[in-house]
Amino acid sequence: MVELILTEPQLIRLKAAVTTGSAESAALEAGKRFGSEVFSPEPIAVKCTRAIATRLLAVANRFCPEVVPKIRAAIEQEKPIGASRGGSSPGHTHS
């Protein structure tokens, strides 16, 4: 999964640029606020698949260029789901 960290204004601009009812819109709607209320605006974490993040990147390139670096960085730092996909089993050590 890719985790995008956006400010509220960035999230609003992206939501306005995607098609209502699309997978991209649903991912943005599911964003969760985190952090302390000391920071204003609170950052919002949006978790989505790499495919959705890539489509959001295309939208951002056209309509929200200030968000492009954040989306690119999130895609590059994508966290794999579950355990590693390598051939090693948990607890196995390499000699």
Backbone as JSON, one array per atom type, in Angstrom:
{
  "sequence": "MVELILTEPQLIRLKAAVTTGSAESAALEAGKRFGSEVFSPEPIAVKCTRAIATRLLAVANRFCPEVVPKIRAAIEQEKPIGASRGGSSPGHTHS",
  "N": [[0.83, -1.19, 0.0], [0.37, 2.27, -0.63], [1.1, 5.21, 1.13], [-0.12, 8.33, 1.33], [0.68, 11.52, 2.53], [-1.04, 14.28, 3.21], [-1.98, 17.77, 3.29], [-4.96, 19.39, 4.48], [-5.93, 21.37, 2.59], [-4.6, 20.44, 0.25], [-5.71, 17.9, -0.03], [-8.39, 18.6, -0.49], [-8.16, 19.93, -2.96], [-7.26, 17.8, -4.6], [-9.45, 16.03, -4.36], [-11.39, 17.55, -5.66], [-10.47, 17.38, -8.22], [-10.64, 14.75, -9.09], [-12.77, 12.16, -10.45], [-16.03, 12.01, -9.22], [-17.13, 9.37, -7.2], [-15.3, 7.58, -8.16], [-12.57, 5.16, -7.8], [-10.35, 6.54, -6.96], [-11.48, 8.8, -5.78], [-12.84, 7.57, -3.67], [-10.67, 6.56, -2.19], [-9.45, 8.94, -1.38], [-11.51, 10.03, 0.16], [-11.47, 8.28, 2.29], [-9.34, 9.05, 3.8], [-7.39, 9.57, 6.77], [-7.14, 11.68, 9.56], [-4.27, 12.64, 11.43], [-1.88, 13.02, 14.08], [-1.08, 15.84, 16.18], [-3.28, 18.29, 17.57], [-2.01, 20.62, 17.74], [-0.7, 21.23, 15.45], [-1.68, 22.94, 12.64], [-2.96, 23.09, 9.46], [-4.07, 19.79, 10.4], [-2.2, 16.95, 9.35], [-3.21, 14.57, 6.83], [-3.59, 11.17, 6.31], [-3.63, 9.17, 3.52], [-4.34, 6.07, 2.42], [-3.69, 3.87, -0.21], [-3.8, 1.76, -3.17], [-0.94, 1.05, -5.25], [-1.62, 1.43, -7.92], [-3.82, 3.2, -7.8], [-2.55, 5.36, -6.58], [-0.78, 6.03, -8.62], [-2.57, 6.9, -10.57], [-3.62, 9.09, -9.2], [-1.34, 10.62, -9.16], [-1.12, 11.31, -11.86], [-3.39, 12.93, -12.11], [-2.7, 14.93, -10.29], [-0.44, 15.99, -11.55], [-1.62, 17.45, -13.55], [-3.59, 19.1, -12.33], [-2.93, 19.75, -9.66], [-0.13, 20.6, -9.06], [1.53, 21.12, -6.85], [1.3, 18.94, -5.18], [2.47, 16.83, -6.4], [5.3, 16.11, -5.79], [4.97, 14.93, -3.24], [3.3, 12.73, -3.74], [4.85, 11.27, -5.55], [7.07, 10.65, -3.88], [5.79, 9.07, -1.95], [4.98, 6.87, -3.5], [7.47, 5.85, -4.21], [8.33, 5.01, -1.71], [6.72, 2.9, -1.1], [5.03, 0.59, 0.95], [5.27, -2.86, 1.34], [2.56, -5.21, 1.46], [1.86, -7.18, 4.24], [4.16, -9.85, 5.02], [7.59, -10.01, 3.84], [8.2, -10.59, 0.35], [10.08, -12.34, -0.37], [11.91, -15.49, -0.71], [12.47, -16.54, 1.76], [11.58, -18.02, 4.86], [9.93, -16.95, 7.89], [12.2, -16.35, 10.54], [14.24, -17.76, 9.4], [17.66, -17.94, 8.83], [20.31, -16.55, 6.93], [23.27, -18.03, 5.74]],
  "CA": [[0.0, 0.0, 0.0], [1.04, 3.56, -0.67], [0.5, 6.13, 2.09], [0.1, 9.74, 1.0], [0.47, 12.45, 3.64], [-1.49, 15.52, 2.59], [-2.66, 18.76, 4.11], [-6.37, 19.47, 4.11], [-6.12, 22.06, 1.3], [-4.15, 19.57, -0.84], [-6.73, 16.86, -0.16], [-9.57, 19.22, -1.1], [-7.88, 20.16, -4.39], [-7.24, 16.52, -5.3], [-10.83, 15.54, -4.42], [-12.11, 18.32, -6.68], [-9.93, 17.07, -9.54], [-10.93, 13.37, -9.5], [-14.16, 11.87, -10.76], [-16.84, 11.61, -8.08], [-17.53, 7.96, -7.25], [-14.2, 6.75, -8.65], [-11.72, 4.53, -6.78], [-9.48, 7.6, -6.45], [-12.31, 9.6, -4.89], [-13.09, 6.75, -2.46], [-9.43, 6.52, -1.41], [-9.27, 10.26, -0.75], [-12.56, 10.17, 1.19], [-11.13, 7.42, 3.43], [-8.17, 9.59, 4.48], [-7.51, 9.7, 8.22], [-6.34, 12.73, 10.2], [-3.4, 12.14, 12.49], [-1.02, 14.06, 14.64], [-1.56, 16.66, 17.28], [-4.07, 19.46, 17.18], [-1.1, 21.76, 17.78], [-0.39, 21.54, 14.06], [-2.87, 23.31, 11.89], [-3.94, 22.02, 9.5], [-3.58, 18.45, 10.7], [-1.96, 16.15, 8.15], [-4.18, 13.51, 6.55], [-2.97, 10.0, 5.68], [-4.48, 8.49, 2.55], [-3.74, 4.8, 2.01], [-4.29, 3.37, -1.45], [-2.93, 0.87, -3.93], [0.02, 1.73, -6.13], [-2.33, 1.81, -9.15], [-4.6, 4.41, -7.51], [-1.57, 6.43, -6.35], [-0.27, 6.42, -9.93], [-3.62, 7.7, -11.22], [-3.66, 10.37, -8.49], [-0.17, 11.37, -9.62], [-1.46, 11.87, -13.17], [-4.33, 14.03, -11.85], [-1.94, 16.0, -9.63], [0.41, 16.63, -12.57], [-2.42, 18.36, -14.35], [-4.43, 20.03, -11.58], [-2.42, 20.07, -8.32], [1.3, 20.33, -9.16], [2.23, 21.19, -5.56], [1.17, 17.65, -4.51], [3.23, 15.84, -7.17], [6.46, 15.53, -5.09], [4.52, 14.07, -2.13], [2.78, 11.48, -4.28], [6.02, 10.53, -6.07], [7.84, 10.13, -2.74], [5.01, 8.0, -1.34], [5.05, 5.71, -4.38], [8.83, 5.3, -4.08], [8.48, 4.41, -0.38], [5.6, 1.98, -0.94], [5.22, -0.48, 1.92], [4.62, -4.1, 0.9], [1.51, -5.72, 2.34], [2.24, -8.42, 4.92], [5.58, -10.17, 5.13], [8.36, -9.82, 2.6], [7.82, -11.54, -0.7], [11.23, -13.17, -0.69], [11.72, -16.92, -0.51], [12.81, -16.94, 3.12], [10.5, -18.12, 5.81], [10.26, -16.21, 9.1], [13.14, -17.02, 11.42], [15.32, -18.4, 8.63], [18.86, -17.09, 8.74], [21.16, -16.83, 5.78], [24.67, -18.3, 6.14]],
  "C": [[0.88, 1.25, 0.0], [0.33, 4.46, 0.34], [0.89, 7.56, 1.72], [-0.18, 10.58, 2.23], [0.18, 13.82, 3.03], [-2.02, 16.5, 3.63], [-4.12, 18.8, 3.66], [-6.58, 20.22, 2.8], [-5.68, 21.2, 0.1], [-5.18, 18.49, -1.1], [-7.97, 17.41, -0.86], [-9.36, 19.44, -2.59], [-7.86, 18.85, -5.18], [-8.65, 15.96, -5.44], [-11.61, 16.24, -5.53], [-11.68, 17.92, -8.09], [-10.24, 15.65, -10.01], [-12.42, 13.21, -9.75], [-14.89, 11.4, -9.51], [-17.27, 10.16, -8.26], [-16.44, 7.03, -7.76], [-13.43, 6.12, -7.48], [-10.81, 5.58, -6.15], [-10.24, 8.46, -5.45], [-12.55, 8.86, -3.58], [-11.85, 6.7, -1.58], [-9.21, 7.84, -0.69], [-10.28, 10.49, 0.37], [-12.2, 9.38, 2.45], [-9.91, 7.93, 4.2], [-8.42, 9.82, 5.96], [-6.59, 10.81, 8.73], [-5.46, 12.08, 11.26], [-2.55, 13.29, 13.01], [-1.73, 14.82, 15.73], [-2.38, 17.83, 16.76], [-3.24, 20.74, 17.25], [-0.79, 22.21, 16.35], [-1.67, 21.85, 13.32], [-2.44, 23.67, 10.48], [-3.29, 20.67, 9.8], [-3.29, 17.72, 9.39], [-2.99, 15.02, 8.04], [-3.45, 12.4, 5.81], [-4.0, 9.34, 4.78], [-3.76, 7.24, 2.11], [-4.47, 4.29, 0.78], [-3.31, 2.43, -2.14], [-1.97, 1.69, -4.78], [-0.68, 2.23, -7.4], [-3.13, 3.1, -8.93], [-3.65, 5.58, -7.29], [-1.02, 6.94, -7.68], [-1.29, 7.26, -10.68], [-3.77, 9.06, -10.53], [-2.49, 11.25, -8.89], [-0.46, 12.03, -10.96], [-2.42, 13.06, -13.0], [-3.58, 15.22, -11.25], [-1.05, 16.73, -10.63], [-0.36, 17.7, -13.33], [-3.09, 19.47, -13.53], [-3.86, 20.5, -10.24], [-0.91, 19.86, -8.27], [2.05, 20.38, -7.83], [2.2, 19.87, -4.8], [2.04, 16.58, -5.18], [4.43, 15.28, -6.4], [6.06, 14.6, -3.94], [4.04, 12.72, -2.64], [3.93, 10.64, -4.83], [6.81, 9.89, -4.94], [7.11, 8.96, -2.08], [5.05, 6.73, -2.18], [6.41, 5.05, -4.27], [9.04, 4.59, -2.75], [7.38, 3.4, -0.09], [5.95, 0.86, 0.02], [4.54, -1.74, 1.4], [3.59, -4.56, 1.93], [1.99, -7.03, 2.93], [3.74, -8.6, 4.97], [6.28, -9.95, 3.8], [8.0, -10.91, 1.61], [8.97, -12.43, -1.12], [10.96, -14.63, -0.38], [12.0, -17.38, 0.9], [11.57, -17.03, 3.97], [10.89, -17.38, 7.07], [11.22, -17.02, 9.97], [14.3, -17.68, 10.71], [16.5, -17.44, 8.54], [19.68, -17.51, 7.55], [22.58, -17.02, 6.26], [25.61, -17.61, 5.23]]
}
